[in-house]
Amino acid sequence: MNKYKDDETLLVSDFGRSAQGWLSYMLCFILNARFIEPYALMGGSKYSLSDIIEKNTKGRLKGRENSRYSIVVKTHSYPAQQIDLTKSIIYLTRDPRDVAVSYYYMVRNAIKKGKIDRKLIFHTIPFLSFIMTAFSWRKHFRSWQNVTCYRLRYEDLRADTFGVISSVLLNFEVNINKNIIEEAIDIFSFENCYGRKRGDEDINNPEARKGQIGDYRNHFTKLQNIIFWMICGKEAKLAGYRFDGSTTIEPKIKN
């Protein structure tokens, strides 16, 4: 019996700045589903500047069979008491220290372009921005803590993309040819979508900064790391992270 047989929507949630887009894009291609980013839709803006991403996340791709999932929806929202959209939910986490660094630079780059939002002005100060993100990340994580969903970490997705994606599909009882999974991984690689090596920064691209794991080590002092962990370390530990960063390591490049 297929417990998800009535679902047509796959919901992917995260706090933000956790490569949620990358995961969603791959799943869209694999499931032959359309990607929806509600706030971009309502704002009238595109969800990606990459033609490669846009072309391969529209669903109903030629020569491909449809899965029962026609839509993949991305959200950063807090969950309602009852989620009626779907029972098929993925909750993605990333080491909150890396999230904090990425968020700070996203705001910095937006302000450099003249997009000044008074609500974000305190995020222009590095350490203050990190601390604010720690509190916000903790609140978001707690809000999703009791929601039934499939949980995974960005770091694990990077370390074994094929294996993690395969586990996701198995969990939602979707049978897909492994060649399609491998094709999705190649199409949506950092290098292919953004035209630069992972770890190289492009301040003009708000979608993907570096895609690097453990970059917080280049920005946090020892004291800042301690204070940050005091705020959200309990929740970060529940998500599989450690104060010493032992579970937040950039994978070695395979030859």
C-alpha positions in Angstrom: 0.0 0.0 0.0 1.3 3.4 -1.0 0.8 5.8 1.9 1.5 8.8 -0.3 -0.6 7.8 -3.2 -2.9 10.9 -3.0 -0.1 13.4 -3.0 1.0 15.5 -6.0 3.1 18.0 -4.2 6.5 17.6 -2.6 7.3 20.3 0.0 11.0 21.2 0.7 11.5 23.3 3.7 14.6 24.9 5.3 15.6 28.1 7.2 17.3 29.5 4.1 20.8 29.6 2.7 21.1 25.8 2.9 21.1 24.8 -0.7 17.4 24.1 -0.7 17.2 25.3 -4.3 19.9 22.7 -5.4 18.0 19.9 -3.8 14.6 21.1 -5.1 16.0 21.5 -8.7 17.4 18.0 -8.7 14.1 16.5 -7.4 12.1 18.5 -10.0 14.2 17.0 -12.8 14.1 13.5 -11.4 10.4 13.6 -10.8 9.6 15.5 -13.9 7.8 18.1 -11.7 7.5 21.8 -11.8 9.4 24.0 -9.3 7.4 26.6 -7.4 8.9 29.2 -5.1 5.8 31.0 -3.7 7.4 34.3 -2.7 9.1 34.7 -6.1 5.9 33.8 -7.8 3.9 36.5 -5.9 6.7 39.0 -6.3 6.8 38.5 -10.1 10.4 37.6 -10.1 12.3 34.7 -11.5 13.6 32.1 -9.0 16.8 31.6 -10.9 19.2 33.6 -13.1 20.5 30.4 -14.6 19.0 29.3 -17.9 20.2 25.7 -17.1 18.1 25.7 -13.9 15.1 27.3 -15.4 15.0 25.0 -18.5 15.2 21.8 -16.5 12.7 22.6 -13.6 9.6 23.3 -15.6 8.2 19.8 -15.5 6.7 17.8 -18.3 10.1 17.4 -20.0 10.0 15.8 -23.4 10.7 12.1 -23.6 10.3 11.7 -19.9 7.6 9.9 -17.9 5.7 11.8 -15.3 5.8 10.8 -11.7 2.9 11.3 -9.4 4.6 14.5 -8.1 3.7 17.3 -10.4 5.0 20.1 -8.2 8.0 20.7 -5.9 7.4 23.6 -3.6 10.1 25.5 -1.7 9.4 27.2 1.6 11.2 29.0 4.5 8.0 29.5 6.4 7.0 28.2 9.9 4.6 25.3 9.7 0.9 25.7 10.5 -0.7 23.5 13.1 -2.0 21.3 10.3 -0.3 21.1 6.9 -2.9 20.5 4.3 -0.8 21.0 1.2 0.9 17.6 1.4 2.2 14.9 3.6 5.3 14.6 1.5 7.7 16.9 3.3 11.5 17.2 3.4 13.2 19.3 6.0 16.8 20.3 5.1 19.4 21.7 7.5 22.8 23.1 7.2 25.3 23.9 9.9 23.8 27.2 11.2 27.2 28.8 11.4 27.6 28.4 7.6 24.0 29.7 7.2 24.8 32.8 9.3 27.9 33.6 7.1 26.0 33.1 3.9 23.1 35.2 5.1 25.4 38.1 6.1 27.0 38.1 2.7 23.7 38.0 0.9 22.5 41.1 2.8 25.9 42.8 2.3 25.7 42.2 -1.5 22.1 43.4 -1.7 23.0 46.6 0.0 25.9 47.1 -2.3 23.4 47.1 -5.1 21.3 49.7 -3.4 18.6 47.4 -2.1 18.4 48.8 1.4 15.8 47.3 3.8 15.6 48.9 7.2 14.7 45.5 8.7 18.1 44.1 7.6 20.3 47.0 8.6 21.6 45.2 11.7 22.7 42.3 9.5 25.4 44.6 8.0 27.4 44.2 11.2 29.1 40.7 10.9 28.9 39.4 14.5 25.6 41.0 15.2 24.2 39.4 12.1 25.6 36.0 13.1 23.9 36.3 16.5 20.6 37.3 15.1 20.7 34.4 12.7 21.5 32.0 15.6 18.2 33.0 17.3 16.2 32.9 14.1 17.6 29.5 13.1 16.8 28.1 16.5 13.2 29.3 16.3 12.7 27.9 12.8 14.2 24.5 13.8 12.1 24.3 16.9 8.9 25.1 14.9 9.6 22.1 12.5 10.8 19.8 15.3 7.5 17.9 15.7 6.4 17.9 12.1 6.5 14.5 10.4 8.9 14.9 7.6 12.0 13.4 6.0 15.0 15.1 7.4 18.4 15.5 5.8 21.5 17.6 6.0 23.2 19.6 3.3 26.6 18.2 4.3 25.4 14.6 3.8 23.8 15.6 0.4 27.2 16.9 -0.7 29.1 13.9 0.6 27.0 11.3 -1.2 24.5 13.1 -3.5 23.4 9.9 -5.3 23.0 8.0 -2.1 21.0 10.6 -0.3 18.7 11.3 -3.3 18.1 7.6 -3.7 17.1 7.4 0.0 14.7 10.3 -0.5 13.0 8.6 -3.4 12.9 5.3 -1.5 11.2 7.0 1.4 8.5 8.5 -0.8 8.2 5.2 -2.7 9.2 6.6 -6.1 11.0 4.3 -8.5 13.4 6.2 -10.8 16.1 4.9 -13.2 19.5 5.6 -11.6 20.7 7.2 -14.9 18.2 10.0 -14.4 19.5 10.6 -10.9 23.0 10.8 -12.2 21.9 13.1 -15.0 20.3 15.4 -12.5 23.4 15.5 -10.4 25.5 16.5 -13.4 23.0 19.1 -14.8 22.7 20.9 -11.4 26.3 20.8 -10.4 27.6 24.1 -9.0 30.1 24.4 -11.8 27.5 23.8 -14.5 24.8 26.1 -13.2 26.9 29.0 -12.1 30.0 28.8 -14.3 32.5 28.8 -11.5 34.2 26.4 -9.1 32.7 25.6 -5.8 34.3 27.9 -3.2 34.7 30.8 -5.6 32.4 33.8 -4.8 30.4 35.9 -7.2 28.9 38.9 -5.4 26.5 39.5 -8.2 24.8 36.2 -7.8 22.3 36.1 -4.9 21.5 32.4 -5.5 24.7 30.7 -4.6 27.6 32.3 -2.8 30.3 29.6 -2.4 28.5 26.3 -1.8 31.4 25.6 0.6 31.0 23.5 3.8 32.7 24.9 6.9 33.3 28.4 5.6 32.3 29.7 9.0 35.8 28.8 10.2 37.1 31.7 8.0 34.8 34.2 9.7 34.1 33.1 13.3 36.5 33.8 16.1 36.7 31.2 18.9 34.7 33.5 21.2 32.0 34.1 18.5 31.8 30.3 17.9 31.2 29.7 21.7 28.5 32.4 21.9 26.8 31.2 18.7 26.7 27.6 20.0 25.4 28.8 23.4 22.4 30.2 21.6 21.5 27.4 19.2 23.9 24.6 19.9 21.2 22.3 21.5 19.2 22.4 18.3 22.2 22.2 16.1 23.3 19.0 17.9 19.8 17.5 17.4 20.3 18.2 13.7 23.6 16.3 13.7 26.2 19.1 14.1 29.0 19.4 16.6 30.7 22.4 18.3 34.1 21.2 17.1 32.8 21.1 13.4 33.6 17.4 13.1 30.4 16.8 11.1 30.9 19.9 9.0 33.7 19.0 6.6 34.1 19.9 2.9 34.1 16.6 0.9 37.4 15.7 -0.8 37.3 16.1 -4.6 37.2 12.7 -6.2 39.8 12.2 -9.0 
